[in-house]
Amino acid sequence: MRILVVEDEIELASYVKRGLEREGFAVDVAADGQAGLHMATATPYDAVVLDIMLPKLNGYRVCAELRAQSNWVPILMLTAKEGEYDVAEALDTGADDYLTKPFSFVVLVARLRALMRRGGASRPAILAVGGLTLDPAKRRFSVDGNPVALTPTEMSIMELFMRHPGDVISKIEILESCWDWAYEGDPNIVEVYVRYLRKKIDIPFDRKYIETVRGAGYRLVDADG
């Protein structure tokens, strides 16, 4: 899942980015409101962490502009202001939730996951496809009830597959969702990680969950169906 962090405090932005990446997210960072608005408009994110006090465009204006464009990406606002009117303005502008600084990183992650689940059936708390089960919040994955250890990147790819079972997902889509925008390495890294996943999910259990669709990408299927 891909998150945009719009924060002008460099140390805080780096802290949030590192922490979210450890949780398996791909994270992009914008240092001002204008850049954040451009990135959020140009790229489909799963959620945006948006500071209010930003250079060029404040968080209220960024949020309002996104909503005016019918962009309903979940937005979690960060604010150093604790007044009830500031909170009300954030929510009235279109934010889905807010946190006051300083904040607990554990709470930040929990609230982000809650926001991303609010899409209803498309974002259940626990994902299941055939014998595969993934709990995004607890970062637990199993095959037929057997726990399987996945790296953060492997977990992110599996979460993408399991949120779109049966759909063909291209290498570019996987890169855009599971690696940050600054990644300039070989796009064949996706093939490498798919091989890693097959060694952990398909081969030990004599299944074929991950299919290669020649010239198009990959598809997760119900190997038990």
Z-matrix of the N, CA and C atoms (Angstrom, degrees):
N
C 1 1.445
C 2 1.527 1 109.33
N 3 1.314 2 117.29 1 142.93
C 4 1.460 3 121.86 2 -171.91
C 5 1.531 4 111.16 3 -111.94
N 6 1.322 5 115.02 4 128.61
C 7 1.456 6 122.23 5 -176.19
C 8 1.526 7 109.55 6 -118.53
N 9 1.329 8 116.77 7 141.51
C 10 1.461 9 122.41 8 171.69
C 11 1.522 10 108.32 9 -107.59
N 12 1.325 11 116.36 10 125.84
C 13 1.457 12 122.31 11 175.91
C 14 1.523 13 107.73 12 -108.19
N 15 1.326 14 117.08 13 119.29
C 16 1.466 15 122.00 14 179.01
C 17 1.527 16 106.83 15 -109.84
N 18 1.324 17 115.65 16 102.70
C 19 1.468 18 121.73 17 -172.14
C 20 1.518 19 109.21 18 -153.76
N 21 1.347 20 117.23 19 127.70
C 22 1.462 21 120.31 20 -177.31
C 23 1.521 22 113.52 21 -90.19
N 24 1.332 23 118.43 22 -12.76
C 25 1.464 24 120.44 23 174.65
C 26 1.529 25 107.80 24 -79.64
N 27 1.326 26 116.62 25 108.07
C 28 1.464 27 121.70 26 -170.87
C 29 1.528 28 112.22 27 -58.88
N 30 1.316 29 116.70 28 -45.62
C 31 1.472 30 119.41 29 -178.04
C 32 1.518 31 111.44 30 -64.38
N 33 1.325 32 116.78 31 -42.48
C 34 1.467 33 120.11 32 179.68
C 35 1.520 34 110.53 33 -66.02
N 36 1.330 35 117.08 34 -42.80
C 37 1.467 36 120.65 35 179.40
C 38 1.522 37 110.63 36 -61.21
N 39 1.341 38 117.05 37 -41.93
C 40 1.467 39 120.98 38 179.38
C 41 1.522 40 110.93 39 -65.82
N 42 1.330 41 116.32 40 -39.45
C 43 1.465 42 121.56 41 178.74
C 44 1.533 43 110.78 42 -62.55
N 45 1.329 44 115.72 43 -47.10
C 46 1.466 45 119.77 44 -179.76
C 47 1.526 46 110.30 45 -65.59
N 48 1.330 47 117.57 46 -42.37
C 49 1.466 48 121.55 47 -179.85
C 50 1.529 49 110.64 48 -60.10
N 51 1.337 50 116.88 49 -49.48
C 52 1.468 51 120.19 50 -178.98
C 53 1.528 52 111.28 51 -61.34
N 54 1.326 53 115.35 52 -43.35
C 55 1.460 54 119.11 53 -178.85
C 56 1.514 55 112.68 54 -64.44
N 57 1.331 56 116.98 55 -44.08
C 58 1.460 57 120.27 56 179.87
C 59 1.526 58 111.29 57 -66.81
N 60 1.324 59 117.14 58 -36.09
C 61 1.462 60 120.19 59 177.41
C 62 1.515 61 110.60 60 -64.70
N 63 1.330 62 117.57 61 -36.77
C 64 1.473 63 120.06 62 176.35
C 65 1.526 64 110.91 63 -64.84
N 66 1.336 65 116.56 64 -25.37
C 67 1.465 66 120.67 65 178.21
C 68 1.524 67 112.37 66 -85.62
N 69 1.339 68 116.25 67 1.29
C 70 1.463 69 119.80 68 175.95
C 71 1.518 70 115.63 69 98.52
N 72 1.336 71 117.91 70 4.32
C 73 1.460 72 120.67 71 178.72
C 74 1.532 73 110.47 72 -86.14
N 75 1.323 74 116.25 73 151.80
C 76 1.459 75 121.80 74 164.63
C 77 1.519 76 105.96 75 -91.56
N 78 1.334 77 117.24 76 133.09
C 79 1.458 78 120.38 77 -170.75
C 80 1.527 79 111.40 78 -129.72
N 81 1.333 80 116.22 79 128.87
C 82 1.454 81 123.00 80 170.84
C 83 1.522 82 108.20 81 -109.69
N 84 1.323 83 116.99 82 151.69
C 85 1.464 84 121.65 83 -178.44
C 86 1.524 85 110.17 84 -127.17
N 87 1.320 86 116.25 85 135.34
C 88 1.465 87 122.66 86 172.19
C 89 1.518 88 107.61 87 -119.94
N 90 1.337 89 116.77 88 137.96
C 91 1.467 90 120.98 89 -173.89
C 92 1.520 91 113.68 90 -96.02
N 93 1.327 92 118.46 91 -3.22
C 94 1.462 93 120.79 92 176.55
C 95 1.526 94 109.29 93 -150.04
N 96 1.331 95 115.28 94 164.78
C 97 1.453 96 119.66 95 -174.95
C 98 1.511 97 114.10 96 -65.63
N 99 1.303 98 117.12 97 -35.46
C 100 1.458 99 120.30 98 -179.57
C 101 1.530 100 111.00 99 -64.44
N 102 1.347 101 115.88 100 -45.80
C 103 1.469 102 119.97 101 177.92
C 104 1.523 103 110.64 102 -65.65
N 105 1.334 104 116.08 103 -38.37
C 106 1.455 105 119.51 104 179.70
C 107 1.515 106 112.27 105 -63.70
N 108 1.328 107 116.51 106 -42.07
C 109 1.462 108 120.67 107 178.55
C 110 1.522 109 110.44 108 -63.36
N 111 1.319 110 116.71 109 -43.55
C 112 1.465 111 120.49 110 179.48
C 113 1.526 112 110.87 111 -61.13
N 114 1.336 113 116.84 112 -46.70
C 115 1.468 114 120.41 113 -177.84
C 116 1.521 115 111.34 114 -66.36
N 117 1.336 116 116.75 115 -41.46
C 118 1.466 117 120.36 116 -179.16
C 119 1.520 118 111.74 117 -68.20
N 120 1.330 119 116.47 118 -26.68
C 121 1.463 120 121.01 119 178.28
C 122 1.523 121 111.32 120 -79.99
N 123 1.337 122 116.01 121 -35.93
C 124 1.466 123 120.88 122 -173.82
C 125 1.517 124 113.49 123 -86.29
N 126 1.330 125 117.37 124 -21.46
C 127 1.464 126 121.22 125 -172.82
C 128 1.520 127 110.87 126 -126.17
N 129 1.333 128 118.68 127 135.68
C 130 1.471 129 120.29 128 177.18
C 131 1.531 130 111.23 129 -78.92
N 132 1.319 131 116.73 130 104.56
C 133 1.470 132 121.55 131 178.46
C 134 1.526 133 110.14 132 -97.36
N 135 1.328 134 114.72 133 156.98
C 136 1.460 135 119.93 134 176.67
C 137 1.523 136 111.21 135 -85.62
N 138 1.343 137 116.60 136 -22.49
C 139 1.462 138 121.09 137 175.76
C 140 1.528 139 108.43 138 -167.13
N 141 1.341 140 115.01 139 158.46
C 142 1.466 141 121.57 140 177.69
C 143 1.528 142 108.53 141 -126.50
N 144 1.333 143 115.62 142 129.24
C 145 1.461 144 121.91 143 171.50
C 146 1.526 145 105.49 144 -99.22
N 147 1.323 146 117.26 145 115.06
C 148 1.467 147 121.62 146 -167.25
C 149 1.524 148 111.41 147 -124.65
N 150 1.344 149 115.50 148 116.69
C 151 1.454 150 119.82 149 174.13
C 152 1.526 151 108.78 150 -73.16
N 153 1.323 152 117.13 151 153.78
C 154 1.464 153 120.04 152 179.05
C 155 1.525 154 111.33 153 -86.78
N 156 1.341 155 117.16 154 -49.34
C 157 1.460 156 121.31 155 -176.80
C 158 1.524 157 109.73 156 -84.31
N 159 1.334 158 115.81 157 92.26
C 160 1.464 159 122.23 158 -176.77
C 161 1.521 160 110.52 159 -125.09
N 162 1.335 161 116.99 160 150.11
C 163 1.465 162 119.04 161 172.72
C 164 1.528 163 111.14 162 -70.89
N 165 1.329 164 115.41 163 156.14
C 166 1.475 165 125.26 164 175.45
C 167 1.523 166 112.98 165 73.24
N 168 1.339 167 117.69 166 -56.47
C 169 1.465 168 121.73 167 174.34
C 170 1.518 169 107.45 168 -139.90
N 171 1.339 170 116.69 169 128.96
C 172 1.465 171 116.33 170 178.63
C 173 1.533 172 110.53 171 -77.60
N 174 1.324 173 115.26 172 168.50
C 175 1.456 174 120.66 173 -175.50
C 176 1.514 175 113.64 174 -61.46
N 177 1.344 176 116.85 175 -34.94
C 178 1.467 177 119.91 176 177.74
C 179 1.529 178 110.40 177 -58.45
N 180 1.326 179 116.03 178 -46.09
C 181 1.467 180 120.25 179 -176.57
C 182 1.527 181 111.24 180 -69.79
N 183 1.336 182 116.36 181 -37.19
C 184 1.470 183 119.63 182 177.56
C 185 1.523 184 109.58 183 -62.07
N 186 1.325 185 115.69 184 -47.39
C 187 1.466 186 120.80 185 -179.68
C 188 1.520 187 110.94 186 -62.39
N 189 1.323 188 116.57 187 -45.71
C 190 1.455 189 120.50 188 -178.52
C 191 1.523 190 111.52 189 -62.51
N 192 1.324 191 116.67 190 -39.57
C 193 1.467 192 120.07 191 -179.33
C 194 1.522 193 111.03 192 -68.03
N 195 1.324 194 117.39 193 -40.87
C 196 1.463 195 120.00 194 178.09
C 197 1.528 196 110.52 195 -61.52
N 198 1.327 197 116.53 196 -43.87
C 199 1.469 198 119.54 197 179.93
C 200 1.530 199 110.95 198 -67.00
N 201 1.337 200 117.03 199 -34.10
C 202 1.459 201 120.36 200 177.87
C 203 1.521 202 110.97 201 -65.08
N 204 1.353 203 116.12 202 -27.25
C 205 1.460 204 121.20 203 177.84
C 206 1.535 205 111.77 204 -88.24
N 207 1.346 206 116.56 205 8.33
C 208 1.473 207 122.67 206 -176.74
C 209 1.519 208 111.40 207 60.83
N 210 1.323 209 115.56 208 33.47
C 211 1.472 210 121.56 209 174.52
C 212 1.522 211 106.22 210 -94.95
N 213 1.345 212 116.23 211 110.50
C 214 1.459 213 120.81 212 -172.90
C 215 1.521 214 112.64 213 -105.00
N 216 1.336 215 117.50 214 26.93
C 217 1.456 216 120.74 215 176.06
C 218 1.537 217 108.89 216 -55.56
N 219 1.332 218 118.81 217 136.35
C 220 1.472 219 120.01 218 177.99
C 221 1.528 220 110.95 219 -59.32
N 222 1.317 221 117.25 220 131.18
C 223 1.457 222 122.62 221 -178.53
C 224 1.525 223 110.21 222 -120.76
N 225 1.322 224 115.12 223 123.86
C 226 1.460 225 122.21 224 174.49
C 227 1.528 226 107.06 225 -109.73
N 228 1.323 227 116.73 226 115.14
C 229 1.459 228 120.48 227 -177.50
C 230 1.527 229 111.00 228 -90.17
N 231 1.338 230 115.14 229 139.70
C 232 1.457 231 121.94 230 173.54
C 233 1.521 232 107.65 231 -107.10
N 234 1.323 233 116.08 232 134.73
C 235 1.450 234 118.68 233 -178.85
C 236 1.524 235 111.12 234 -145.21
N 237 1.336 236 115.25 235 144.33
C 238 1.460 237 120.60 236 173.56
C 239 1.522 238 109.88 237 -87.79
N 240 1.330 239 115.43 238 -6.70
C 241 1.464 240 120.82 239 -179.90
C 242 1.529 241 109.83 240 -90.68
N 243 1.314 242 115.83 241 135.55
C 244 1.461 243 119.20 242 -178.36
C 245 1.524 244 112.52 243 -113.09
N 246 1.332 245 117.46 244 2.18
C 247 1.454 246 119.45 245 -178.05
C 248 1.515 247 112.04 246 -67.73
N 249 1.307 248 116.30 247 147.96
C 250 1.459 249 120.21 248 -176.61
C 251 1.525 250 111.55 249 -64.90
N 252 1.338 251 117.18 250 -29.42
C 253 1.464 252 119.20 251 179.96
C 254 1.532 253 111.17 252 -72.21
N 255 1.348 254 116.16 253 -33.13
C 256 1.463 255 119.75 254 177.07
C 257 1.524 256 110.27 255 -66.38
N 258 1.331 257 115.70 256 -43.00
C 259 1.466 258 120.21 257 178.22
C 260 1.525 259 109.95 258 -63.88
N 261 1.327 260 116.16 259 -44.11
C 262 1.466 261 120.20 260 -179.73
C 263 1.525 262 110.90 261 -61.95
N 264 1.342 263 116.80 262 -40.78
C 265 1.464 264 119.60 263 179.35
C 266 1.518 265 110.98 264 -64.10
N 267 1.350 266 116.42 265 -40.80
C 268 1.466 267 119.83 266 179.14
C 269 1.523 268 110.64 267 -59.93
N 270 1.327 269 116.65 268 -46.22
C 271 1.462 270 120.47 269 -178.25
C 272 1.525 271 111.57 270 -71.42
N 273 1.327 272 116.65 271 -39.57
C 274 1.464 273 119.98 272 179.52
C 275 1.521 274 112.35 273 -66.77
N 276 1.334 275 116.45 274 -27.73
C 277 1.459 276 120.44 275 179.39
C 278 1.524 277 111.27 276 -73.24
N 279 1.341 278 115.95 277 -20.24
C 280 1.462 279 118.86 278 177.98
C 281 1.502 280 115.24 279 128.43
N 282 1.341 281 117.39 280 0.53
C 283 1.467 282 119.59 281 177.43
C 284 1.531 283 109.69 282 -67.89
N 285 1.327 284 115.43 283 151.58
C 286 1.465 285 120.41 284 -179.27
C 287 1.523 286 112.15 285 -93.19
N 288 1.334 287 116.39 286 -25.49
C 289 1.465 288 120.86 287 -178.63
C 290 1.526 289 107.55 288 -162.22
N 291 1.313 290 116.31 289 172.42
C 292 1.454 291 119.99 290 179.22
C 293 1.529 292 109.72 291 -150.44
N 294 1.337 293 115.72 292 157.90
C 295 1.459 294 123.23 293 172.48
C 296 1.518 295 107.72 294 -136.04
N 297 1.332 296 115.99 295 141.06
C 298 1.458 297 119.10 296 176.43
C 299 1.531 298 109.34 297 -95.09
N 300 1.324 299 115.24 298 144.37
C 301 1.464 300 121.25 299 177.34
C 302 1.528 301 109.39 300 -84.47
N 303 1.339 302 117.47 301 143.52
C 304 1.474 303 128.04 302 -8.13
C 305 1.529 304 110.12 303 -71.64
N 306 1.326 305 116.51 304 153.87
C 307 1.454 306 120.37 305 -175.95
C 308 1.526 307 110.59 306 -130.12
N 309 1.316 308 115.27 307 161.80
C 310 1.459 309 121.73 308 175.96
C 311 1.519 310 109.00 309 -83.88
N 312 1.335 311 117.04 310 127.92
C 313 1.463 312 119.74 311 179.46
C 314 1.524 313 110.59 312 -63.96
N 315 1.327 314 117.22 313 -36.24
C 316 1.471 315 121.08 314 178.60
C 317 1.526 316 110.04 315 -59.74
N 318 1.319 317 116.42 316 -41.63
C 319 1.464 318 120.89 317 179.28
C 320 1.528 319 110.29 318 -68.57
N 321 1.325 320 116.38 319 -39.91
C 322 1.467 321 120.49 320 177.83
C 323 1.524 322 110.59 321 -56.15
N 324 1.332 323 116.95 322 -49.63
C 325 1.466 324 121.19 323 -178.95
C 326 1.526 325 110.51 324 -63.58
N 327 1.322 326 117.19 325 -43.59
C 328 1.465 327 120.89 326 -178.85
C 329 1.529 328 110.84 327 -62.33
N 330 1.325 329 116.87 328 -41.11
C 331 1.464 330 120.08 329 -179.68
C 332 1.524 331 111.41 330 -69.96
N 333 1.324 332 116.85 331 -37.33
C 334 1.464 333 119.34 332 176.62
C 335 1.524 334 110.48 333 -61.78
N 336 1.318 335 116.74 334 -45.71
C 337 1.468 336 119.91 335 -179.67
C 338 1.526 337 110.83 336 -64.17
N 339 1.328 338 116.58 337 -37.70
C 340 1.463 339 119.66 338 177.97
C 341 1.530 340 110.36 339 -64.04
N 342 1.327 341 116.85 340 -41.96
C 343 1.467 342 120.27 341 179.05
C 344 1.519 343 111.08 342 -62.54
N 345 1.330 344 116.31 343 -41.53
C 346 1.465 345 119.49 344 -177.09
C 347 1.521 346 112.82 345 -73.19
N 348 1.339 347 116.88 346 -15.47
C 349 1.472 348 119.95 347 176.88
C 350 1.514 349 112.28 348 -85.59
N 351 1.304 350 118.00 349 -13.43
C 352 1.463 351 120.55 350 -171.10
C 353 1.515 352 114.00 351 -72.55
N 354 1.328 353 116.98 352 -1.19
C 355 1.456 354 119.12 353 176.73
C 356 1.518 355 112.42 354 -73.66
N 357 1.342 356 118.05 355 2.13
C 358 1.458 357 121.23 356 178.04
C 359 1.507 358 112.24 357 87.72
N 360 1.343 359 115.79 358 -135.46
C 361 1.458 360 120.37 359 -172.73
C 362 1.522 361 112.70 360 -63.40
N 363 1.335 362 116.83 361 -25.75
C 364 1.462 363 119.13 362 -178.45
C 365 1.517 364 112.15 363 -72.99
N 366 1.351 365 117.85 364 -14.72
C 367 1.456 366 120.72 365 179.75
C 368 1.527 367 110.52 366 -133.33
N 369 1.321 368 118.51 367 65.94
C 370 1.456 369 120.29 368 178.46
C 371 1.524 370 111.02 369 -68.69
N 372 1.337 371 115.99 370 160.83
C 373 1.461 372 120.27 371 -179.41
C 374 1.520 373 111.25 372 -64.98
N 375 1.332 374 117.04 373 -38.80
C 376 1.467 375 121.67 374 178.64
C 377 1.525 376 107.79 375 -124.60
N 378 1.323 377 116.11 376 129.06
C 379 1.458 378 121.62 377 -177.86
C 380 1.526 379 110.04 378 -93.23
N 381 1.329 380 116.83 379 141.45
C 382 1.459 381 121.20 380 179.34
C 383 1.516 382 110.00 381 -143.94
N 384 1.317 383 116.19 382 129.06
C 385 1.465 384 122.58 383 174.96
C 386 1.523 385 106.52 384 -138.08
N 387 1.328 386 116.35 385 112.09
C 388 1.454 387 118.96 386 -176.65
C 389 1.518 388 110.20 387 58.16
N 390 1.317 389 116.92 388 -128.02
C 391 1.461 390 121.11 389 178.99
C 392 1.515 391 113.64 390 -86.17
N 393 1.336 392 117.74 391 3.45
C 394 1.460 393 121.74 392 -178.67
C 395 1.523 394 110.30 393 -91.94
N 396 1.321 395 116.12 394 135.68
C 397 1.459 396 121.72 395 176.48
C 398 1.517 397 108.84 396 -135.42
N 399 1.341 398 116.19 397 133.57
C 400 1.462 399 120.78 398 -179.92
C 401 1.519 400 108.96 399 -135.26
N 402 1.316 401 115.37 400 126.81
C 403 1.463 402 122.11 401 175.67
C 404 1.527 403 107.12 402 -106.59
N 405 1.354 404 118.58 403 99.82
C 406 1.469 405 120.75 404 -175.98
C 407 1.526 406 113.36 405 -60.62
N 408 1.330 407 117.24 406 -37.13
C 409 1.456 408 119.84 407 -176.63
C 410 1.530 409 111.74 408 -67.39
N 411 1.321 410 116.95 409 -41.91
C 412 1.464 411 120.71 410 -178.04
C 413 1.524 412 112.68 411 -93.46
N 414 1.361 413 116.49 412 -3.48
C 415 1.470 414 121.96 413 179.42
C 416 1.525 415 110.54 414 57.05
N 417 1.322 416 115.67 415 47.02
C 418 1.461 417 121.61 416 179.67
C 419 1.519 418 109.56 417 -118.70
N 420 1.325 419 115.10 418 137.93
C 421 1.457 420 121.15 419 -178.79
C 422 1.516 421 108.54 420 -135.34
N 423 1.330 422 116.38 421 141.66
C 424 1.462 423 119.45 422 179.75
C 425 1.523 424 110.66 423 -145.43
N 426 1.326 425 115.00 424 156.29
C 427 1.455 426 122.83 425 174.72
C 428 1.519 427 106.93 426 -123.11
N 429 1.313 428 116.06 427 119.53
C 430 1.477 429 121.31 428 -177.03
C 431 1.522 430 111.25 429 53.34
N 432 1.325 431 115.97 430 36.11
C 433 1.464 432 120.34 431 179.01
C 434 1.509 433 114.48 432 83.20
N 435 1.329 434 117.61 433 -3.47
C 436 1.456 435 121.45 434 179.74
C 437 1.530 436 109.67 435 -92.88
N 438 1.338 437 118.46 436 119.73
C 439 1.468 438 120.35 437 -179.85
C 440 1.528 439 111.17 438 -60.96
N 441 1.328 440 115.44 439 136.58
C 442 1.466 441 121.96 440 177.37
C 443 1.525 442 107.61 441 -127.47
N 444 1.320 443 116.83 442 124.57
C 445 1.459 444 121.10 443 -179.24
C 446 1.527 445 110.43 444 -78.35
N 447 1.329 446 116.45 445 124.67
C 448 1.461 447 121.94 446 176.95
C 449 1.525 448 109.51 447 -119.69
N 450 1.321 449 115.89 448 146.37
C 451 1.460 450 120.10 449 173.54
C 452 1.530 451 108.53 450 -72.21
N 453 1.345 452 118.58 451 164.87
C 454 1.466 453 119.17 452 178.45
C 455 1.527 454 113.39 453 -55.43
N 456 1.333 455 117.94 454 -40.63
C 457 1.465 456 119.82 455 179.49
C 458 1.524 457 111.34 456 -68.54
N 459 1.319 458 117.39 457 -42.13
C 460 1.471 459 120.48 458 177.00
C 461 1.528 460 110.39 459 -61.26
N 462 1.330 461 116.05 460 -40.50
C 463 1.462 462 120.52 461 179.18
C 464 1.520 463 110.31 462 -63.01
N 465 1.323 464 116.36 463 -42.12
C 466 1.461 465 120.70 464 -179.44
C 467 1.526 466 111.38 465 -63.60
N 468 1.328 467 116.59 466 -41.66
C 469 1.468 468 120.42 467 179.25
C 470 1.532 469 110.46 468 -66.19
N 471 1.329 470 116.44 469 -43.20
C 472 1.459 471 118.96 470 178.98
C 473 1.525 472 111.44 471 -64.25
N 474 1.339 473 116.76 472 -37.47
C 475 1.463 474 119.19 473 178.18
C 476 1.530 475 109.98 474 -62.97
N 477 1.337 476 116.75 475 -41.18
C 478 1.459 477 120.66 476 177.29
C 479 1.524 478 110.70 477 -61.10
N 480 1.335 479 117.33 478 -47.92
C 481 1.463 480 121.50 479 178.72
C 482 1.529 481 111.28 480 -59.23
N 483 1.331 482 115.31 481 -45.09
C 484 1.464 483 119.15 482 -173.12
C 485 1.521 484 113.04 483 -75.83
N 486 1.311 485 117.22 484 -17.74
C 487 1.462 486 119.57 485 173.78
C 488 1.532 487 110.95 486 -82.76
N 489 1.341 488 116.12 487 -12.07
C 490 1.466 489 120.49 488 -179.33
C 491 1.534 490 110.08 489 -135.15
N 492 1.329 491 118.50 490 55.38
C 493 1.459 492 120.35 491 -177.34
C 494 1.526 493 111.80 492 -61.76
N 495 1.325 494 115.65 493 135.65
C 496 1.453 495 120.50 494 178.80
C 497 1.512 496 114.28 495 85.68
N 498 1.340 497 117.19 496 -15.29
C 499 1.464 498 120.57 497 -179.81
C 500 1.530 499 109.95 498 -84.99
N 501 1.314 500 116.32 499 142.87
C 502 1.465 501 120.52 500 174.53
C 503 1.524 502 107.94 501 -80.87
N 504 1.336 503 115.89 502 124.99
C 505 1.460 504 121.73 503 -178.89
C 506 1.526 505 108.09 504 -116.71
N 507 1.308 506 116.55 505 122.72
C 508 1.461 507 120.85 506 -176.33
C 509 1.526 508 111.36 507 -76.08
N 510 1.345 509 115.51 508 164.13
C 511 1.464 510 120.01 509 176.10
C 512 1.523 511 110.49 510 -58.73
N 513 1.328 512 116.27 511 -41.85
C 514 1.460 513 120.11 512 -178.54
C 515 1.524 514 110.75 513 -62.36
N 516 1.326 515 116.87 514 -41.78
C 517 1.462 516 120.04 515 179.03
C 518 1.523 517 110.81 516 -63.55
N 519 1.326 518 116.79 517 -38.79
C 520 1.468 519 120.30 518 178.40
C 521 1.520 520 110.19 519 -66.48
N 522 1.328 521 116.40 520 -44.40
C 523 1.467 522 120.27 521 177.90
C 524 1.523 523 110.83 522 -59.63
N 525 1.331 524 116.86 523 -44.91
C 526 1.460 525 120.86 524 -176.44
C 527 1.523 526 111.96 525 -67.38
N 528 1.320 527 116.67 526 -29.36
C 529 1.458 528 120.34 527 -177.97
C 530 1.523 529 112.83 528 -88.30
N 531 1.334 530 117.26 529 -33.40
C 532 1.467 531 120.50 530 -169.54
C 533 1.529 532 114.57 531 -112.22
N 534 1.323 533 117.75 532 -6.55
C 535 1.465 534 122.07 533 173.79
C 536 1.512 535 107.44 534 -126.13
N 537 1.338 536 118.57 535 151.78
C 538 1.452 537 119.07 536 -179.43
C 539 1.524 538 110.67 537 -76.71
N 540 1.331 539 115.29 538 167.60
C 541 1.471 540 121.39 539 -172.13
C 542 1.526 541 112.30 540 -64.69
N 543 1.347 542 117.18 541 -22.24
C 544 1.462 543 120.17 542 -177.03
C 545 1.530 544 112.93 543 -81.60
N 546 1.331 545 117.70 544 -4.15
C 547 1.463 546 119.81 545 -179.29
C 548 1.524 547 110.16 546 -64.69
N 549 1.333 548 116.27 547 124.44
C 550 1.460 549 121.02 548 -177.73
C 551 1.523 550 111.62 549 -123.92
N 552 1.320 551 116.79 550 16.70
C 553 1.457 552 120.40 551 -179.16
C 554 1.520 553 112.01 552 -80.17
N 555 1.314 554 115.37 553 -169.41
C 556 1.457 555 122.55 554 -178.48
C 557 1.524 556 109.97 555 -70.55
N 558 1.342 557 117.96 556 123.78
C 559 1.469 558 119.78 557 178.68
C 560 1.530 559 112.83 558 -62.29
N 561 1.337 560 116.37 559 -16.13
C 562 1.462 561 119.16 560 176.89
C 563 1.523 562 112.38 561 -68.76
N 564 1.338 563 116.48 562 -2.67
C 565 1.461 564 119.44 563 174.00
C 566 1.528 565 109.84 564 -58.44
N 567 1.335 566 116.53 565 -27.96
C 568 1.467 567 120.33 566 177.95
C 569 1.520 568 110.02 567 -62.35
N 570 1.334 569 117.22 568 -43.48
C 571 1.468 570 120.96 569 178.18
C 572 1.521 571 110.73 570 -59.81
N 573 1.325 572 115.66 571 -40.14
C 574 1.465 573 120.55 572 -179.94
C 575 1.527 574 110.07 573 -60.13
N 576 1.332 575 116.03 574 -46.34
C 577 1.464 576 119.20 575 -177.97
C 578 1.529 577 112.12 576 -71.24
N 579 1.312 578 117.10 577 -32.18
C 580 1.464 579 118.85 578 175.45
C 581 1.526 580 109.76 579 -64.18
N 582 1.333 581 116.89 580 -38.87
C 583 1.475 582 119.47 581 175.82
C 584 1.523 583 110.87 582 -62.78
N 585 1.329 584 116.46 583 -42.62
C 586 1.467 585 119.53 584 177.41
C 587 1.525 586 110.29 585 -57.26
N 588 1.330 587 116.22 586 -45.52
C 589 1.461 588 120.08 587 -178.00
C 590 1.519 589 111.57 588 -65.53
N 591 1.316 590 117.19 589 -40.93
C 592 1.464 591 119.70 590 179.07
C 593 1.526 592 111.28 591 -62.29
N 594 1.326 593 116.73 592 -36.35
C 595 1.464 594 120.56 593 179.13
C 596 1.527 595 111.48 594 -66.67
N 597 1.329 596 116.25 595 -25.98
C 598 1.462 597 120.01 596 -178.91
C 599 1.527 598 113.30 597 -96.18
N 600 1.349 599 116.42 598 -28.67
C 601 1.466 600 120.23 599 -170.79
C 602 1.527 601 113.00 600 -109.23
N 603 1.319 602 116.66 601 -44.48
C 604 1.464 603 120.64 602 -175.51
C 605 1.527 604 112.65 603 -85.57
N 606 1.309 605 115.83 604 -57.96
C 607 1.475 606 120.91 605 -170.76
C 608 1.527 607 113.11 606 -62.11
N 609 1.345 608 120.26 607 -49.95
C 610 1.479 609 119.14 608 -177.08
C 611 1.525 610 113.64 609 -63.36
N 612 1.340 611 116.53 610 -24.83
C 613 1.461 612 120.07 611 -175.58
C 614 1.531 613 112.46 612 -109.29
N 615 1.335 614 115.77 613 9.27
C 616 1.459 615 121.79 614 177.72
C 617 1.533 616 110.79 615 53.66
N 618 1.336 617 115.53 616 48.38
C 619 1.456 618 121.84 617 179.92
C 620 1.518 619 109.08 618 -126.41
N 621 1.319 620 115.90 619 174.51
C 622 1.444 621 121.44 620 172.72
C 623 1.525 622 108.35 621 -140.39
N 624 1.338 623 114.41 622 81.50
C 625 1.451 624 120.09 623 -179.40
C 626 1.528 625 112.17 624 -81.66
N 627 1.334 626 116.45 625 -37.12
C 628 1.471 627 120.19 626 -174.92
C 629 1.519 628 109.61 627 -101.75
N 630 1.313 629 115.96 628 113.42
C 631 1.466 630 121.71 629 179.86
C 632 1.524 631 110.65 630 -100.43
N 633 1.321 632 115.69 631 142.95
C 634 1.457 633 120.92 632 171.10
C 635 1.520 634 108.99 633 -92.00
N 636 1.316 635 116.23 634 126.59
C 637 1.461 636 121.28 635 176.37
C 638 1.526 637 105.76 636 -104.97
N 639 1.319 638 115.73 637 103.26
C 640 1.459 639 120.87 638 -171.03
C 641 1.530 640 112.43 639 -52.96
N 642 1.312 641 114.80 640 127.17
C 643 1.460 642 120.61 641 177.82
C 644 1.512 643 115.08 642 78.17
N 645 1.345 644 116.56 643 -1.21
C 646 1.466 645 118.58 644 -176.45
C 647 1.525 646 113.37 645 -125.62
N 648 1.322 647 117.52 646 -38.56
C 649 1.456 648 119.24 647 -178.63
C 650 1.512 649 111.97 648 146.89
N 651 1.325 650 116.15 649 -135.48
C 652 1.458 651 121.87 650 -175.75
C 653 1.525 652 109.87 651 -134.37
N 654 1.342 653 114.18 652 157.23
C 655 1.457 654 119.61 653 -179.97
C 656 1.519 655 108.47 654 -142.15
N 657 1.357 656 115.32 655 136.20
C 658 1.450 657 120.25 656 175.04
C 659 1.527 658 108.86 657 -92.84
N 660 1.322 659 117.18 658 126.30
C 661 1.460 660 120.93 659 -179.15
C 662 1.515 661 109.97 660 -121.20
N 663 1.314 662 116.14 661 160.17
C 664 1.457 663 122.20 662 176.03
C 665 1.525 664 108.16 663 -81.45
N 666 1.314 665 116.09 664 99.68
C 667 1.464 666 120.58 665 -177.39
C 668 1.518 667 111.95 666 -69.49
N 669 1.339 668 116.74 667 -12.98
C 670 1.466 669 120.47 668 179.32
C 671 1.519 670 111.16 669 -94.17
N 672 1.345 671 115.82 670 -11.33
C 673 1.459 672 119.41 671 -173.46
C 674 1.509 673 112.99 672 -83.08
